[in-house]
Amino acid sequence: MIIVLTPQATDKDVDELTDNLKSRGFGVHISRGVERTIVGCIGVLDTEKAELSEQLQALPYVERVVIISKPYKLVGRAFRPEGTIINVRGVEIGGNRLTVMAGPCTIETEEQLMETARFVKQMGAHILRGGAYKPSTSPYSFQGMGKDGLKLLAAAREETGLPIITEVMDTRDVELVAQYTDIFQVGTRNMTNFALLKEIGNTNMPVLLKRGWASLIEEWMQAAEYIASRGNYNIILCERGIRTFETYTRNTFDINAIPVAKELSHLPVIADPSHGTGKASLVPAVAAAAIAAGADGVIVEVHPHPERALKDGPQSLRFEAFAQMMERLRALAPAVGRSI
């Protein structure tokens, strides 16, 4: 259940309520908004909710109690109705400005990464993406540069000032990747790797959680709940397309998922039209559609020479195409009440 405190509630009131709930064996999560503090109470049996709700509403500093029936409590819209804004080295994700994350699917060389980082920065990107560890369907495909790739990302951040996002795939790598990145990325294959989600939840590191390629939206929300339940609320949802019967595109980008996620959750939502389509020619149009549908930004793959890319060349934008996409999004942003 969600307990909404009055604007006059003090820190002492919050502590008193927290101690009360914990003494009963419930989990407690606190969300401090601009005007109100909201307390999430986890672990209340359905048979106890009505009685506990009455008791709590009798407290002078409690404005109302909302009983949540959905299995995801902390990432649900009721927990933070005003929405969440995540600040990453001065870049706000989920606010009035759209966020563009761009860079190569996989870090191949220092030259390739730095050339791309400088260009996307020049074109107005806010965050640099790049894979140091890469999941592959085939065990014989390129798996990424590992720690050396992380070091190159850190060097690119040092030069350009762009925060970085990179994928973490294994619980054993969380601590290492956290030393270099600004945002963890959890890929589609790991959305249901609950051990990994818990480990990330134990950090306070922002995380971009991609929807599983065959996952229901509710399953996606519950995956986010795994992270939030450990105390890390810095979660960004990412729609990246799902597998359907259609084979023309790599995946089917689920445009419905964006307004649905915004309706169900307070978390920011980012769109990935690169994986959603698998075709560079389709990326700008789908990126624009995602922004029109309410996405808080996009994450796209950019490569100086896609025909030579070791991974995902067909869906990577050339520099010229990325520049054109940015121009298009700048023109679109004011129509949806945003800037870029």
C-alpha positions in Angstrom: 0.0 0.0 0.0 1.0 3.6 -0.5 0.8 6.1 2.3 0.6 9.7 1.3 1.7 12.2 4.0 0.4 15.7 4.4 2.6 18.6 3.2 3.1 19.5 6.9 4.5 16.1 7.8 7.9 16.4 9.5 11.0 14.1 9.4 10.0 13.0 12.9 6.6 11.9 11.6 8.2 9.9 8.8 10.6 8.2 11.3 7.7 7.4 13.6 5.7 5.9 10.7 8.7 4.0 9.4 9.4 2.5 12.9 5.7 1.6 13.3 5.6 -0.3 10.0 9.0 -2.0 10.4 8.0 -3.2 13.9 5.1 -5.1 12.2 7.5 -6.8 9.8 6.7 -4.8 6.7 9.1 -3.4 4.2 9.3 0.4 3.9 10.3 2.5 1.0 10.3 6.3 1.1 9.8 8.7 -1.8 10.3 12.4 -1.0 8.6 14.6 -3.5 8.7 18.4 -3.8 5.4 18.8 -1.9 4.8 15.5 -0.2 6.5 12.4 1.1 5.1 9.0 0.1 5.8 5.9 2.0 5.5 2.5 0.3 4.5 -0.4 2.7 5.4 -3.8 1.3 4.4 -7.2 2.6 0.9 -6.5 3.9 -1.5 -9.5 3.5 -4.7 -8.8 1.6 -6.7 -9.7 4.7 -4.8 -7.1 6.7 -4.9 -4.1 4.3 -8.4 -2.7 5.1 -7.7 -2.7 8.9 -4.2 -1.3 8.5 -5.4 1.4 6.1 -7.9 2.6 8.7 -5.3 2.7 11.4 -2.9 4.7 9.3 -5.5 7.2 8.1 -6.2 8.1 11.7 -2.7 9.5 12.1 -2.7 13.3 11.9 0.2 13.4 9.3 -1.4 10.9 6.9 -3.4 12.4 4.1 -4.6 9.2 2.5 -3.7 5.5 2.0 -3.9 3.9 -1.4 -4.2 0.1 -1.5 -2.3 -1.3 -4.5 -3.4 -4.5 -6.0 -0.7 -4.7 -8.7 2.4 -6.9 -8.0 4.6 -3.9 -8.7 4.3 -1.3 -6.0 7.4 0.8 -6.0 7.6 1.5 -9.8 3.9 2.0 -10.1 2.6 5.5 -10.9 0.9 5.8 -7.5 4.2 5.7 -5.7 5.4 8.9 -7.4 2.5 10.5 -9.3 4.6 13.4 -10.5 7.0 11.1 -12.3 10.7 10.5 -11.7 13.5 12.6 -13.1 17.0 10.9 -12.9 20.0 13.2 -12.9 23.2 11.7 -14.5 26.1 14.1 -14.3 23.8 17.0 -14.9 21.8 15.3 -17.7 18.1 15.0 -16.6 16.2 11.9 -17.9 12.5 12.2 -17.6 12.2 16.0 -17.5 11.1 18.5 -20.1 14.1 17.9 -22.2 14.4 14.8 -24.4 17.5 12.7 -23.9 19.5 11.3 -26.7 21.9 8.4 -26.1 24.1 7.5 -29.0 27.2 5.6 -29.9 28.5 2.3 -31.3 26.9 -1.0 -30.5 30.3 -2.4 -29.7 33.6 -0.7 -28.9 36.0 -1.9 -31.5 39.0 0.4 -31.3 39.9 3.6 -29.6 39.8 5.5 -32.9 36.3 4.2 -33.7 34.9 5.1 -30.3 36.5 8.6 -30.0 35.5 9.6 -33.5 31.9 8.6 -32.8 31.9 10.2 -29.4 33.1 13.5 -30.7 30.6 13.5 -33.5 27.5 12.6 -31.5 28.5 15.3 -28.9 28.8 17.9 -31.7 25.3 16.9 -33.0 23.7 17.4 -29.5 23.7 13.9 -28.0 23.6 13.9 -24.2 24.9 10.5 -23.3 27.5 8.2 -25.0 26.5 4.5 -25.4 29.0 1.8 -26.1 29.2 -1.9 -25.5 32.3 -3.3 -23.6 30.6 -6.7 -22.9 28.4 -7.9 -25.8 25.9 -10.8 -25.6 25.9 -12.8 -28.8 23.6 -15.6 -30.0 26.7 -17.4 -31.3 29.5 -18.2 -28.9 31.9 -17.5 -31.8 30.8 -14.0 -32.4 32.7 -10.9 -31.1 32.0 -10.6 -27.3 33.4 -7.2 -26.7 36.7 -5.7 -25.3 35.7 -6.1 -21.7 37.7 -4.0 -19.2 39.7 -2.4 -22.0 36.5 -1.2 -23.5 35.4 0.3 -20.2 38.6 2.2 -20.0 38.1 3.6 -23.5 34.6 4.7 -22.5 36.0 6.5 -19.5 38.5 8.2 -21.7 35.8 9.3 -24.1 33.8 10.7 -21.2 36.9 12.6 -20.0 37.4 14.2 -23.4 33.8 15.0 -24.4 32.1 15.4 -21.0 29.3 13.0 -22.1 28.1 10.6 -19.4 28.3 6.9 -20.5 26.0 3.9 -20.5 27.2 0.4 -21.1 25.8 -3.1 -20.6 26.4 -5.3 -17.6 25.7 -9.0 -18.1 27.0 -10.8 -15.1 26.6 -10.4 -11.3 30.4 -10.8 -11.1 30.9 -7.7 -13.3 28.6 -5.3 -11.5 31.3 -3.9 -9.2 33.8 -3.5 -12.0 31.4 -1.9 -14.5 30.2 0.5 -11.8 33.7 1.9 -11.4 33.6 3.2 -15.0 30.0 3.7 -16.2 27.4 6.3 -15.2 24.4 4.1 -16.2 24.1 0.3 -16.2 22.3 -1.2 -19.2 20.4 -4.4 -18.7 19.8 -6.0 -22.1 16.7 -7.8 -23.3 18.3 -11.3 -22.6 18.9 -10.3 -19.0 15.5 -8.7 -18.1 14.6 -11.9 -16.2 18.1 -12.4 -14.8 16.8 -11.8 -11.3 20.1 -12.3 -9.6 21.6 -9.6 -11.7 18.6 -7.3 -11.1 19.0 -7.7 -7.3 22.7 -7.0 -7.5 22.1 -3.8 -9.4 19.4 -3.0 -7.0 21.9 -3.0 -4.2 23.7 -0.1 -5.9 22.4 3.4 -6.3 23.6 3.4 -9.9 21.1 4.5 -12.6 20.0 1.6 -14.8 18.4 1.4 -18.2 16.2 -1.8 -18.2 15.3 -3.1 -21.6 12.1 -5.0 -22.1 12.6 -8.7 -22.8 12.1 -9.6 -26.5 9.1 -11.8 -25.6 8.0 -10.2 -22.3 4.6 -8.8 -21.3 4.6 -5.2 -20.1 3.6 -6.4 -16.7 6.6 -8.7 -16.6 8.8 -5.7 -17.6 7.3 -3.7 -14.7 8.0 -6.6 -12.2 11.6 -6.8 -13.4 11.9 -3.1 -12.6 10.3 -3.9 -9.2 13.2 -6.3 -8.5 15.6 -3.5 -8.7 13.5 -1.0 -6.8 12.7 -3.5 -4.0 16.5 -3.4 -3.1 16.4 0.4 -2.7 17.5 1.6 -6.1 14.8 3.7 -7.7 17.0 5.1 -10.4 15.5 3.0 -13.2 14.9 3.9 -16.8 12.6 1.7 -18.8 13.5 1.0 -22.4 11.2 -0.3 -25.1 13.4 -2.1 -27.8 10.9 -4.1 -29.8 9.5 -7.6 -29.3 9.6 -10.7 -31.4 6.4 -11.3 -33.5 5.6 -13.3 -36.7 6.9 -10.4 -38.8 10.4 -11.0 -40.3 11.0 -7.8 -42.4 12.3 -6.0 -39.4 14.6 -7.5 -36.7 11.9 -6.9 -34.1 8.5 -5.3 -33.9 8.8 -2.0 -32.2 5.8 -1.8 -29.7 4.8 1.9 -29.9 1.8 1.0 -27.5 4.3 0.1 -24.8 5.4 3.7 -24.4 2.2 5.4 -23.3 1.2 2.2 -21.4 4.5 2.4 -19.5 4.0 6.1 -18.8 0.5 5.3 -17.5 1.5 2.4 -15.3 4.8 3.7 -14.0 6.5 6.9 -12.8 9.8 5.9 -14.4 11.3 7.6 -17.5 10.9 5.7 -20.7 13.5 5.6 -23.5 13.0 4.1 -27.0 15.5 2.0 -28.8 14.6 2.1 -32.5 17.9 0.6 -33.6 17.1 -2.8 -32.0 13.4 -2.2 -32.6 13.8 -2.3 -36.3 17.2 -3.6 -37.2 17.3 -1.3 -40.2 19.1 2.0 -40.2 16.7 3.4 -42.7 13.8 3.0 -40.3 15.5 4.3 -37.2 14.7 8.1 -37.6 11.0 7.5 -38.4 10.5 5.2 -35.4 12.5 7.5 -33.1 10.2 10.4 -34.1 7.1 8.2 -33.6 8.4 7.2 -30.1 8.8 10.8 -29.1 5.4 11.6 -30.4 4.0 8.7 -28.3 5.6 10.2 -25.1 9.1 8.7 -24.8 11.5 10.7 -22.8 14.3 10.1 -25.3 15.9 7.6 -27.6 19.0 5.4 -27.6 20.5 4.7 -31.0 23.5 3.1 -32.5 25.9 5.3 -34.5 29.0 4.1 -36.4 31.5 5.9 -38.7 31.6 2.9 -41.0 28.6 0.6 -40.5 29.6 -1.8 -43.3 32.7 -2.6 -41.2 31.0 -2.9 -37.9 31.7 -6.0 -35.9 28.2 -6.0 -34.5 24.8 -4.6 -35.7 26.1 -2.7 -38.7 22.8 -2.9 -40.6 21.0 -0.9 -37.8 23.7 1.6 -37.1 23.3 5.1 -38.3 26.0 6.8 -40.4 27.1 10.2 -39.2 25.1 12.0 -41.8 21.9 10.1 -40.9 22.4 10.8 -37.2 22.7 14.5 -37.9 19.5 14.4 -40.0 17.7 12.5 -37.2 18.7 15.1 -34.6 17.5 17.9 -36.8 14.2 16.1 -37.2 13.8 15.5 -33.4 14.6 19.2 -32.7 11.7 20.2 -35.0 9.4 17.7 -33.4 10.2 18.3 -29.8 8.2 21.6 -29.3 5.1 19.9 -30.8 5.0 17.5 -27.8 6.0 20.2 -25.2 9.6 19.2 -25.1 13.1 20.5 -26.0 16.2 18.8 -27.0 
